[in-house]
């Protein structure tokens, strides 16, 4: 085989593979499940949920907004210490779990205290995907689905 012919074949194959990779959607496919907010006992509250990503690209939760508070942030808990973070990763084919004792949504200076049985609307904002609106059902103060 002529070396030029072999080189041309390799280049054509490489170009074809590169274009095939470009045809992949490469987008996150997000869904929220298991959302809830324990009934607050002060002017602060925490929200919990799971963001599932069935897509082939990761994303990041960058912020949360809600009519319940003008001061809504996302927090991580490490070594039993809570701190505000700028974003959380939602891996491709994986999930972001915001749960009691761990990472969560923090509501400060509540405009009102929602009661058990009510719902609190939040809008989740992501780096790539569009915003997702979720209604968090208000559960009893001690609600923890992981321990049931």
ABEGO torsion letter per residue (X at the ends): XBAAAAAAAAAAAAAAAAAAAAABAGBBBBBBBGBBBBBBABABBBBBBBBBBABABBBBBABBBBAABABBBBBBBBGGBBBBBABBBBBBGBBBBBBBGBBBBBBBGBABBBBBGBBBBBBBBBAABBBBBBBBBBBBAABBAAAX
